[in-house]
Amino acid sequence: MSSDVPATGPVLPTGLAAELAIDFAADGAVCVRGLVPADLLDRVASAVDRNLADPSDLAIVASAADDPGRFVEDFCNWQRFDAYLDLARHAAPLIGHLMGSTGVRLYHDHLLVKEAGTATPTPWHQDQPYYDVEGHHVVSMWCPLDPVPRDATLELVAGSHLGPWLMPRTFMDREARWFGEGELAEVPDVEADRHAHRILGWALEPGDVVCFHALTLHAARGSADRRRVLSLRFLGDDAVRVERRWRTSPPIPATASFPVVRLAG
Ligand SMILES: O=C(O)CCC(=O)C(=O)O
């Protein structure tokens, strides 16, 4: 299904917009406070709960059976839940601005829910090596629906979006299912020497978001409290889909087309 929808989100005040663009270019990640209004957030939260009750065929449990909580992921549900697309329309002016792109397409949505007590961390990784996309204009918006304390938030290595591409592996078994062994450098062991990296991370309230480049190295710990997050993935002008020899994560048919969000002006 193809669609072309207008953006609804705010045009940022000039000073803030300039500051965010500078930080994003340097660090590959920024936190934007209070971006999503409460009514839209409520609609997204209700859609997420319906999504969890009725997962798609792509849904996975990313925690082991002995985890005291549960880490659940699902992908590509924007055609089932209008609120996901509405969140993308709201985010589009910000995302276009950060990417420096006049075009913004919603590539996919990725649901990441850690139930209370989940011990499983999300390992350090970049997103783009799992995709079928080349180009620089590939950006995510991580939108939590519950308060997230600093110790359970998304963490990002500042500047890692400048490259290189690093080896994608399955989160639980560390298998190389995408690029072959040795084709890309391994992700560094960030936890072994956190002081060697400039690690960004923000305690967040619902409405706050973190935007990050698809090559920015990122991770998250487990979560004592329930932590529902919808991460939206966007493509800009210079992003092109390429054919891969493997099943990408998520697997999106080559013939799929994505909602184009029309920016004002
Ligand atoms: O929410 C998490 O645990 C990790 C998020 C993530 O990896 C992503 O949004 O790409």
The ligand as a Tripos MOL2 file, in Angstrom:
@<TRIPOS>MOLECULE
LIG
   10     9     1     0     0
SMALL
NO_CHARGES

@<TRIPOS>ATOM
      1 O1         14.3800   -0.1530   23.3510 O.co2     1 LIG1
      2 C1         15.3870   -0.8520   23.3670 C.2       1 LIG1
      3 O2         15.6060   -1.6730   24.2560 O.co2     1 LIG1
      4 C2         16.3960   -0.7170   22.2710 C.3       1 LIG1
      5 C3         15.9370    0.1790   21.1560 C.3       1 LIG1
      6 C4         16.5780   -0.0690   19.8560 C.2       1 LIG1
      7 O3         17.4780   -0.8590   19.7110 O.2       1 LIG1
      8 C5         16.0890    0.6980   18.7080 C.2       1 LIG1
      9 O4         15.1100    1.4420   18.7990 O.co2     1 LIG1
     10 O5         16.7070    0.5510   17.6230 O.co2     1 LIG1
@<TRIPOS>BOND
     1     1     2 2
     2     2     3 1
     3     2     4 1
     4     4     5 1
     5     5     6 1
     6     6     7 2
     7     6     8 1
     8     8     9 2
     9     8    10 1
@<TRIPOS>SUBSTRUCTURE
     1 LIG1         1 GROUP 0 **** ****
